[in-house]
Amino acid sequence: MKIQSISPYYKNSQKVKSYGLRNNTSVIQQNKTTSAYQIPYAMINFQGNSLNKIWDEYNWYIRHDRTPAIYSFLKIKETPEVMDKFFTTILSTPDRSRELIGSIIARPRETGEITKQLAEKLPAGSKNLMPFFYDSPYNKAYMEFLDWKVDHAHSVEELLKIRPDWRGEVLLQKYKDLKHNDNFELGNIPKELPEKHLKQIVNYLSSQMEFGIKYKKEIPALKLDNRSYEFAYFTEGRSDKNVFGIFTPEGKKFVLKISTPDRKSLDNPLALGTLAKIDSYLTYNRSRNSAPLCYYNHNKNFSIYKYIEHIHTRDCQHDLMKISRNMPDFYALGLNYNDTVGNKNFFLLNNTSNADLVKSVGFQEGVNRGEWISVDNDHVTYSNRLQPSNSKYHAPLPNGMQICV
């Protein structure tokens, strides 16, 4: 994206020579016919480098070096007080603020490092280092960014790539605004499962569902248009959701998670829609520690996932500290796992886990370290220091731990 340089002391080719003045009335008067963003810049007194020079350096890193906005800011060497004022100036300018915050949310795994570097650049008492405080300039800018993003997002998936804790009604309304219908869905149906076949498979497996305690059983194959689909039934858990393996004639493997339509929700604990929000976030950020979500259908209340080969882990799965150590990418993305009950929630990350996982972030490193991959993310919480929650759009993920439905 080409960024136009914004210089508060330029008007056409004329340069105003009054830099760093405490009384900026003359500067404001000379710039009153230029960009609407001139006044916030001119009203700030910068010691050392002029504001104009700092802007030029910042813009150079972005435009010439192609450095993301947040790292362009962090490359500037100035006193903490000047850096704080400049950071606040960027945040008070709508287009540049969106650019800066956009560069932060695009890198959720780097939140910790960005926070650390900001703490080194800004004064210890800076409100910009306290993004969860309502009077923080960063908080205000982030809330304005959310308003803009919800209005301008081209898909629900675009929102879920940012964070997983969107309120269900926000996502449903955004989908309706974009698609002009109430047939909410996420992702895409795998090409190996033709849509008409998937409908028949879902109807067929619905008749095989069990509730409460589930018992292992054999499910007869289903032949559709000379294609034979085979199935497996996974009995772990006592919730209303049922989990089936689907194996196509080409040897592709998928997992179907399904419940009854009357239990559909994007907010309730253990609901497939709530799980789809979490897994969409992980999938769109290419996490190696979670089974990829392919498709979620809200009205029919089912999801399709990539199948993960069942290579069992050796370590105890009931120790949250061990889970944390064995799923570092999961936690780098701001998710905290709280389930110590299920015996089959994790498998060993391996080169044979699933072919598509090879494209996930840090896959081979994770394999070499013996990391785990989660196939059930019902019991998680989300937190990101640089993405404060807004009750207008977000709600805490419901931790379904110890809840039996």
Disulfide bonds with the S-S distance in Angstrom:
none
